[in-house]
Amino acid sequence: MGKYDQIWVVALGSFAFLVLSSLAHDVVMLTQETFEQEVGRRRGALVEFYTPWCGLCKKFAPEYEKLGTSFKKAKSVVLVGKVDCDQHKSLCKKYDVSKYPTIQWFPKGSLEPKRYKGQRTAESLAEFVNTEEGTKVKITIAPSKVVVLTPNNFDEVVLDETKDVLVEFYAPWCRHCRELAPAYEKVAAAFKMEEEVVIANLDADKYKDLAAKNDVKAFPTLKFFPKSKKAGEVYGGGRDLNDIVAFLNDKCGTSRDREGRLTSKAGIVESLDALVKEFAAAKHEEKKAVFARIEEQVEKLNGSALRYGKIYLKAARNCMEKDSDYAKNEIQRLQRMLDKRVNPAKADEFALKKNILSTFA
């Protein structure tokens, strides 16, 4: 194995661990300390014993996450959990785990497990749990946010000069592609509210001519096609969720986190910062003059910056017309709204207002 291959294997191992970690949202990560607090109590528990380096575990991870998501509403009667046997060796030894993944069912009120020996699919596992616990949960599959490309729509989507487009060229038989798939799906979900950003993929094994035209020689290959450079550029960064999100934020001028929420930088217009500081420091009778200058600056903006500029103007106007604690109180109100379950569009609206008001506080 050459030096480059060794580096790739190490990087891939780290990436796989991060993918497995990122999938744990609806699956409870159990530890030596929390296992008996969660398992063998008032609900049945299905537990996967795995290791981050296990190839079968990595392949199984998306199915197990799908199971966890489907049983989320039934979490009061069924726990879907997992144990990292690299981190908690004694716990795995206690339950006679010698190969990975091992899946065991713990009935309600019992720490005596029953080993699952069926197929490793979300559907088969759900059928098993429903039989054991008497539940009637069905597997739910969220619609993919990744745009599927074919020769019929490739140019229309990728060469659209109003869109920044990230394309994964993959092959169905490629193990590395399968390992990337869960993180890539989460990238698409994170940017679903960005109308000018497209996350897409192409079956390069099925459409070999398109792959060759784009100089694809290995799988997966990620290529970024920005609005201004439709020749495309190969993405050479890390392949975990955080790395790809950071890359897109940098290239597309967006401000999303791995969950798709707007970051504290979203909506901030640097050209208005100095004026806002002057406005905040000005005496009440002087604020109108500074407001007029902010208004002049906003008129020079365009695109999304103009949209944000209008929020600046509304915030400045309210700061003049209302009491001195307006910005602070409004920020707190918006944060309370964000802490509740609101739809993505409203969450974006509240986050933008909160970020911009923070410059006045």
N, C-alpha and C positions, 0 to 999 in steps of 0.2 A: 504494500500500500504506500503510495507516494505521500509527500508532505501535505499537498493540497487535499487529498482524500482524507487524511487523518484530521485535518482542521474541519473539513465538512462533517465528518462523523461526530466530532465533539460538538459542533454547532447544532447539528441535527438533534443530538441527545438533549441539549439544553432547550431547544425549541419544543421538542416533544413534551418535556416536563412542563413548560409554560402553557402549552395547549391543554394538557390534562388539568392543570391548575385552573385555567380560565374557564373550564367547563363546569366547575363545581357550584354554580349559582343555585341550582335546584336539587343538588345532591349534597347531603350533610357530610362534611369532612369530620370523621371521628378520630379521636386520639386516645392514648392510654388513659388520660384523665377524664375524658367525656364519655367513653364507650358505655359504661354501666349507668351513667346518668340518662342516656338516651335509649339504650337497648334493654329489652327484657322488662319493660315497664308496662304502661297502659296501652301500648299499641304494638302491633307486629312490626318487625324490622327486616328489610332485605339489605344485606351488607356485602359489598364487593371488597375482597382483599386483593390488592394490586401492588405493583411497583412501577415507578416512572419509566424505567428502562425496558419494560416488558412489551414486546411488539404486539402480542395478542391483546394486551390491556389497552394499548393506544388505538388499536383497530376497534375495540369494543366501546371505547369512551363515548362516541357520539350516540350510540344506542342506549347506553346507560343514562346519559343526560336526558335523552328523549323520555325515558321512563320516569326520571325524577320530575321533569316538567309536567308530565301527564298526571302524576300522583300528588302534585303540589296542593291541589284543592282538598285532597283526602289525607293531608299530613297529620291530622288529629288521630287517624286510625292506622296509618301506615307510614313508616319511616323508610326512606331510600337513602342509604348511606354508603360510605366507602372508607377504607383504612389503608394508609400507605405503609406497606410492610417493610420498607427500607427505614422508615422513621420509627416504627413501633413494632420491632421484631418480637418482643416478648408477648405482645397481644396476639400476633399472628400465630406464634408457636402454641399458645394456650388453646387456640381453636383449630389446631392440627392443619395449618395451611402450609403446604409444601410445593405448590405450583400456582401459577398466576395466569389469568385471574381465577380466584376461587369465590364462588357466590354462595352465601348461606342465608337461610331463612330462620329468624328467631321469633317464635310465636309470642304473642302478648303474655307478659308475666314470666317469661322463661329465658334463661341464658343457655339452654341446650339447643344447639342449632340443627337444622335439617339442610343437607347440602343440595343445592340446585344442580341438576344434571341435564337440563333441557338445552334448547338452542339459545345462542346468545343474541337474541333479537329483542327489541323493546316489546313487540307484540307477544312473543312467547313468555317473557318474564311477567308481563301484565296479566296474562292468562293464569300463570302460576300463582301470583300474589292474590288475584281475585278469588281463586279456588281456596287458597289457604285462609284468607281473611274474610271471605264472603262479601267483598266489595264488587263494584261493577264499573270500574274505571276503564275508559277506552284511551288508546294512544292518540294523542293529538300532535299533528305536525304543522308547525308554523310555516306559512308560505315563504319561500326563499326571496331574499331581497337582491340576490345576484342576477344580473341580466344575462340570459343565455344567448350567446352569439352563434350565428350560422352564416354561410355565404350570402344568405338573403338579406341579413340586416347588419352585417359587419361594418360596411362603409357608412351606413346611415347612422349607426351609433358611435363608432369609434372616431370617425372623421368629422363629426359635428363640432364646428369651431366655437360653439357656445357652451361646450361641455369639456370638463377634465375627466378623462376616462382611464381607469386602471383595469388591465386585462390579465387574467391568469390563463396561460396556455397549459393545458393539462392532458393527461391520458388516463382513462379509467383504470388501467392495470397498474398504474404508478403508485407505489406505496407512499412516497414522499407527498404526492398530490393528495392522497387520502388523509394523511396526517395534517396537511395544511387546511383541508376543507372546513373544519369547524371554526378555526380562527378567521378564515376568509369570509365565511358567512357572517361572523360577528362584525367584521369590518363593514360589510354591506349594510348591516343593521345600524351600525353607528352613524353612517352617513345618509340614512334614508331621508332625512329632512333637508338635505342639501340638493337643491334642484339642479345645480350646475356640476355635480359630481356623480359619476356613474361607476359602479363596481360591477365588472362583467367577467365572464369566462368563456373559453372556447375549447371544445373537445378537439385537441390537435392531432389525435390519432385518427379520428373520423374525417377531419378536414385538413389533410396533410398539405394541400396546396397553399392554404391560407397560413399555415404554420411556417412553411418554407418561405413564403413571401415576406414574413416578419422575422426571418432569420432565427427561428426557434430550433434549437439543437438539443435541448435537455428539458426534462419535466420535473417540477413545474417551472415555467418561466413567467415572471411577472414583468409586464411592460406598461409604462405610463405614457399616455397620449394627451399632453396638455392642450389647451385651446390654441396656443400659439406655435405648437411644434408637433404636427400630426405625423411626422416621421417616427415618433415614439422614442422612448429611452428605456433601457433595461433597468429594472429596479434591482439593486444589489445589496440592499440593507437586510437587517434581521427579519425573520419571518414569524415572529410572535405578534400578537395583536397590537401591543403598545408601539412596536417599531413601525408597523404599517400605518397606523393611525397618525403617528407623529410625522411620518413622511408626507402623507396626504395633507395634513394641516399646513406644513411648510410649503408645499407645492401649490396648493389650491387657495391658500389664504383663509382657511377655515379654522375654527377653534372648537373642536370636539374632543371629548374624552373617550375612553374605550367603551363606555356605556351609551355613547351618542349624546350625552348632555353637553351643553355649551360650557366652555371653561370661563374663568374669570376675565380672560382677555377678549372674549367675544363682544363685538359692538364698540370697542374702544377705538376712537379716531385720534391718532397722535397729533394731527394738526390743530385739534381743538383743546388739547391738554393745557397749554399755557394760558389760553383765554379763560378756561374753566377755573384754573387756580386763581387768576386775577379776579374773576367774578366772585368766587367764594370768599376772597379776602376783602373785597370792596364793601364800603359802607352802603346802607340801604339806598340812599339817594344817588349813589354812584353806579349801582348795578344796571340801571337802564342803559347807560352809555356802553358798558361792557357787553350787555345783551345784544345791542345793535351790531357790535363788531362780531359777535358769535354768529348772528344771523347772516352777515355779509360773507363770513367764511363758509357757512353751510351752503350758501347759494353756489359756491364754486365746486362743490362736491358732486360726484355722480355715482351711479350704481348702488351697491350696498352701503357705501360710505354716506351717500345722501340719505338713505333710509335711516341710518344710525344718527346722522346729524339732526334729523327732525325730532328724534327722541331726546337728544341733547337740548334742543330748543324748548320742548315741552317741559323738560325737567327744570331748566333755568327759569321759565315763566312761572312755574309753580313755586319755585324757591323764592321768587320775588313777591308773589301774591299771598303765600301762606306763611305760617309761623316759622321761626328759625329752626325748629326741630323737624320740619317737613321731610327732608331727605333721609334722616336717620329713621324716622317712624315708618316711612314708605318702604325703605330697605327691609326693615323687620317684617312688615306686612307681606312683602313679596316672598321673603324667605319662608314664612309660614305657609304660603301657597305652594311653594316649591317642595316643601316637606310632605305635602299631601300627594295623592295619586291624581295627576292631571295629565291630559293628553299631550303628546309631544309638541304640538304647535303652541299650546298655551305655555308649556314649560319653557320653550324657546323665547316666547314673548316676555315672560316674567324674568327670565335670566338676563336678557338684554337690558331691560329697564333697570334691574338691580345693579348690573355692572356699571351702567352709565351714571346712575344716581350716586354710586360709590365715589365717583370723581368729584361730586359736589359736597360730599359729607366731610 
